Amino acid sequence: MLTGDKLLTPAEVGELYRVDPKTVSRWGASGRLPCIRTPGGHRRFKESQVRALLEGDTGDQAAAVPAPRSGAHDQEPVAAGDVSGG
């Protein structure tokens, strides 16, 4: 690797996006997030590409990967009695 760009594991990318590492692997497999395969078959993601997507500097891939999730504590709870039936 001549560029000096750090390679991130799916777990590291998942922490940045607040998603499960398996989700990151699926993004790599589907082409939504560019990845490199190691000789052992594991996916690695270039830090510069991941950060560019996080910052919105993506060009054509702007809608390819969703924005990071907010934490569950950011959502207001819904009481059982508040659910309306159709």
N, CA and C atoms as a LAMMPS dump frame, in Angstrom:
ITEM: TIMESTEP
0
ITEM: NUMBER OF ATOMS
258
ITEM: BOX BOUNDS ff ff ff
-5.0000000000000000e+02 5.0000000000000000e+02
-5.0000000000000000e+02 5.0000000000000000e+02
-5.0000000000000000e+02 5.0000000000000000e+02
ITEM: ATOMS id mol type element x y z
1 1 1 N 0.848 -1.161 0
2 1 2 C 0 0 0
3 1 3 C 0.9 1.232 0
4 2 1 N 0.953 1.888 -1.107
5 2 2 C 1.858 3.013 -1.269
6 2 3 C 1.259 4.333 -0.806
7 3 1 N -0.056 4.397 -0.658
8 3 2 C -0.686 5.67 -0.33
9 3 3 C -0.555 6.039 1.139
10 4 1 N -0.251 5.082 1.987
11 4 2 C -0.158 5.359 3.41
12 4 3 C -1.516 5.473 4.069
13 5 1 N -2.578 5.146 3.343
14 5 2 C -3.932 5.212 3.863
15 5 3 C -4.177 4.027 4.792
16 6 1 N -4.667 4.311 5.983
17 6 2 C -4.935 3.258 6.955
18 6 3 C -6.141 2.434 6.495
19 7 1 N -6.06 1.118 6.686
20 7 2 C -7.176 0.244 6.366
21 7 3 C -7.946 -0.057 7.644
22 8 1 N -9.265 0.083 7.563
23 8 2 C -10.124 -0.135 8.712
24 8 3 C -10.876 -1.453 8.579
25 9 1 N -11.116 -2.104 9.706
26 9 2 C -11.912 -3.329 9.723
27 9 3 C -13.393 -2.952 9.694
28 10 1 N -14.263 -3.913 9.385
29 10 2 C -15.7 -3.623 9.458
30 10 3 C -16.132 -3.142 10.848
31 11 1 N -15.512 -3.66 11.9
32 11 2 C -15.855 -3.231 13.26
33 11 3 C -15.5 -1.76 13.466
34 12 1 N -14.35 -1.335 12.957
35 12 2 C -13.939 0.065 13.109
36 12 3 C -14.855 0.996 12.325
37 13 1 N -15.234 0.581 11.12
38 13 2 C -16.151 1.388 10.316
39 13 3 C -17.526 1.419 10.983
40 14 1 N -17.931 0.279 11.509
41 14 2 C -19.213 0.196 12.199
42 14 3 C -19.306 1.141 13.378
43 15 1 N -18.209 1.306 14.108
44 15 2 C -18.181 2.249 15.226
45 15 3 C -18.391 3.673 14.73
46 16 1 N -17.79 4.018 13.603
47 16 2 C -17.93 5.374 13.062
48 16 3 C -19.362 5.647 12.615
49 17 1 N -19.992 4.633 11.985
50 17 2 C -21.349 4.789 11.471
51 17 3 C -22.421 4.375 12.468
52 18 1 N -21.991 3.814 13.606
53 18 2 C -22.918 3.319 14.619
54 18 3 C -23.844 2.249 14.069
55 19 1 N -23.253 1.318 13.337
56 19 2 C -23.982 0.162 12.821
57 19 3 C -23.185 -1.099 13.141
58 20 1 N -23.809 -2.236 12.976
59 20 2 C -23.163 -3.516 13.221
60 20 3 C -22.085 -3.764 12.161
61 21 1 N -20.976 -4.394 12.534
62 21 2 C -19.929 -4.704 11.551
63 21 3 C -20.444 -5.534 10.366
64 22 1 N -21.436 -6.387 10.598
65 22 2 C -21.999 -7.192 9.507
66 22 3 C -22.653 -6.29 8.463
67 23 1 N -23.265 -5.211 8.915
68 23 2 C -23.867 -4.253 7.987
69 23 3 C -22.791 -3.634 7.105
70 24 1 N -21.66 -3.29 7.706
71 24 2 C -20.541 -2.714 6.941
72 24 3 C -20.045 -3.73 5.917
73 25 1 N -19.939 -4.985 6.307
74 25 2 C -19.51 -6.029 5.368
75 25 3 C -20.492 -6.153 4.211
76 26 1 N -21.773 -6.038 4.509
77 26 2 C -22.781 -6.097 3.435
78 26 3 C -22.629 -4.918 2.485
79 27 1 N -22.344 -3.717 3.054
80 27 2 C -22.111 -2.56 2.19
81 27 3 C -20.933 -2.821 1.268
82 28 1 N -19.878 -3.425 1.796
83 28 2 C -18.713 -3.743 0.975
84 28 3 C -19.037 -4.769 -0.099
85 29 1 N -19.781 -5.804 0.277
86 29 2 C -20.131 -6.861 -0.673
87 29 3 C -21.025 -6.338 -1.797
88 30 1 N -21.91 -5.394 -1.466
89 30 2 C -22.829 -4.866 -2.472
90 30 3 C -22.226 -3.74 -3.306
91 31 1 N -21.037 -3.253 -2.884
92 31 2 C -20.405 -2.159 -3.618
93 31 3 C -20.818 -0.779 -3.129
94 32 1 N -21.647 -0.719 -2.094
95 32 2 C -22.07 0.589 -1.568
96 32 3 C -20.92 1.323 -0.901
97 33 1 N -19.956 0.567 -0.363
98 33 2 C -18.782 1.141 0.277
99 33 3 C -17.569 0.402 -0.29
100 34 1 N -16.682 1.093 -1.001
101 34 2 C -15.53 0.419 -1.613
102 34 3 C -14.673 -0.279 -0.563
103 35 1 N -14.239 -1.488 -0.904
104 35 2 C -13.411 -2.227 0.044
105 35 3 C -12.305 -2.976 -0.691
106 36 1 N -11.359 -3.434 0.096
107 36 2 C -10.235 -4.234 -0.376
108 36 3 C -10.356 -5.58 0.309
109 37 1 N -10.045 -6.654 -0.402
110 37 2 C -10.062 -7.982 0.21
111 37 3 C -8.632 -8.37 0.562
112 38 1 N -8.45 -8.873 1.768
113 38 2 C -7.132 -9.353 2.193
114 38 3 C -6.904 -10.733 1.587
115 39 1 N -5.672 -11.241 1.616
116 39 2 C -5.425 -12.597 1.107
117 39 3 C -6.289 -13.647 1.826
118 40 1 N -6.659 -13.375 3.055
119 40 2 C -7.513 -14.297 3.804
120 40 3 C -8.996 -14.117 3.523
121 41 1 N -9.345 -13.153 2.672
122 41 2 C -10.732 -12.939 2.279
123 41 3 C -11.498 -11.938 3.133
124 42 1 N -10.834 -11.286 4.065
125 42 2 C -11.502 -10.308 4.92
126 42 3 C -11.583 -8.959 4.211
127 43 1 N -12.608 -8.206 4.53
128 43 2 C -12.769 -6.884 3.922
129 43 3 C -12.08 -5.823 4.768
130 44 1 N -11.438 -4.886 4.085
131 44 2 C -10.837 -3.724 4.728
132 44 3 C -11.255 -2.502 3.93
133 45 1 N -11.417 -1.402 4.639
134 45 2 C -11.932 -0.173 4.034
135 45 3 C -10.921 0.941 4.216
136 46 1 N -10.64 1.69 3.154
137 46 2 C -9.691 2.795 3.231
138 46 3 C -10.282 3.902 4.097
139 47 1 N -9.489 4.307 5.088
140 47 2 C -9.948 5.328 6.022
141 47 3 C -10.343 6.615 5.3
142 48 1 N -9.578 7.001 4.297
143 48 2 C -9.881 8.252 3.587
144 48 3 C -11.248 8.181 2.902
145 49 1 N -11.593 7.027 2.336
146 49 2 C -12.889 6.876 1.674
147 49 3 C -14.029 6.872 2.693
148 50 1 N -13.817 6.187 3.808
149 50 2 C -14.834 6.124 4.858
150 50 3 C -15.082 7.518 5.413
151 51 1 N -14.021 8.251 5.698
152 51 2 C -14.164 9.602 6.259
153 51 3 C -14.797 10.551 5.247
154 52 1 N -14.455 10.389 3.974
155 52 2 C -15.061 11.233 2.94
156 52 3 C -16.572 11.004 2.888
157 53 1 N -16.994 9.753 3.012
158 53 2 C -18.423 9.457 3.022
159 53 3 C -19.089 10.052 4.262
160 54 1 N -18.423 9.967 5.39
161 54 2 C -18.973 10.528 6.624
162 54 3 C -19.135 12.041 6.522
163 55 1 N -18.196 12.694 5.857
164 55 2 C -18.213 14.147 5.738
165 55 3 C -19.053 14.625 4.56
166 56 1 N -19.569 13.696 3.769
167 56 2 C -20.421 14.06 2.651
168 56 3 C -19.678 14.408 1.385
169 57 1 N -18.374 14.216 1.357
170 57 2 C -17.562 14.517 0.179
171 57 3 C -17.431 13.248 -0.653
172 58 1 N -18.531 12.876 -1.369
173 58 2 C -18.569 11.563 -1.992
174 58 3 C -18.746 11.552 -3.495
175 59 1 N -19.068 12.666 -4.079
176 59 2 C -19.318 12.658 -5.512
177 59 3 C -20.572 11.867 -5.831
178 60 1 N -20.467 10.828 -6.659
179 60 2 C -21.607 10.024 -7.081
180 60 3 C -22.13 9.103 -5.987
181 61 1 N -21.345 8.845 -4.957
182 61 2 C -21.762 7.907 -3.924
183 61 3 C -22.441 8.606 -2.748
184 62 1 N -22.902 9.824 -2.928
185 62 2 C -23.466 10.582 -1.815
186 62 3 C -24.623 9.865 -1.142
187 63 1 N -25.437 9.166 -1.906
188 63 2 C -26.587 8.487 -1.319
189 63 3 C -26.328 7.002 -1.105
190 64 1 N -25.135 6.54 -1.395
191 64 2 C -24.855 5.107 -1.325
192 64 3 C -24.864 4.572 0.092
193 65 1 N -24.275 5.286 1.022
194 65 2 C -24.194 4.841 2.415
195 65 3 C -24.951 5.83 3.27
196 66 1 N -25.885 5.34 4.084
197 66 2 C -26.652 6.257 4.908
198 66 3 C -25.803 6.975 5.942
199 67 1 N -26.316 8.084 6.414
200 67 2 C -25.633 8.835 7.474
201 67 3 C -25.605 7.996 8.747
202 68 1 N -24.644 8.242 9.615
203 68 2 C -24.593 7.488 10.867
204 68 3 C -25.873 7.641 11.665
205 69 1 N -26.233 6.558 12.342
206 69 2 C -27.437 6.57 13.165
207 69 3 C -27.22 7.388 14.425
208 70 1 N -28.307 7.937 14.904
209 70 2 C -28.24 8.551 16.223
210 70 3 C -28.447 7.436 17.238
211 71 1 N -28.014 7.663 18.447
212 71 2 C -28.156 6.645 19.473
213 71 3 C -29.613 6.416 19.836
214 72 1 N -29.935 5.239 20.369
215 72 2 C -31.301 4.906 20.754
216 72 3 C -31.818 5.868 21.823
217 73 1 N -30.91 6.393 22.629
218 73 2 C -31.322 7.321 23.677
219 73 3 C -31.776 8.668 23.115
220 74 1 N -31.529 8.92 21.83
221 74 2 C -31.938 10.168 21.213
222 74 3 C -33.408 10.155 20.8
223 75 1 N -34.029 8.963 20.801
224 75 2 C -35.403 8.832 20.356
225 75 3 C -36.333 8.866 21.555
226 76 1 N -37.513 9.474 21.379
227 76 2 C -38.47 9.519 22.458
228 76 3 C -39.201 8.19 22.549
229 77 1 N -39.363 7.66 23.746
230 77 2 C -40.08 6.387 23.893
231 77 3 C -41.562 6.57 23.581
232 78 1 N -42.183 5.498 23.116
233 78 2 C -43.602 5.5 22.811
234 78 3 C -44.282 4.594 23.824
235 79 1 N -45.253 5.139 24.536
236 79 2 C -45.989 4.35 25.516
237 79 3 C -46.916 3.388 24.792
238 80 1 N -47.183 2.242 25.397
239 80 2 C -48.007 1.204 24.768
240 80 3 C -49.389 1.738 24.416
241 81 1 N -49.954 2.622 25.213
242 81 2 C -51.274 3.179 24.955
243 81 3 C -51.294 4.201 23.828
244 82 1 N -50.123 4.667 23.38
245 82 2 C -50.033 5.686 22.339
246 82 3 C -50.108 5.133 20.93
247 83 1 N -50.106 3.821 20.785
248 83 2 C -50.115 3.203 19.458
249 83 3 C -51.542 3.178 18.976
250 84 1 N -51.794 3.818 17.839
251 84 2 C -53.157 3.866 17.317
252 84 3 C -53.385 2.755 16.317
253 85 1 N -54.517 2.175 16.364
254 85 2 C -54.872 1.099 15.429
255 85 3 C -55.622 1.646 14.255
256 86 1 N -55.537 0.93 13.105
257 86 2 C -56.073 1.427 11.879
258 86 3 C -57.455 1.157 11.629
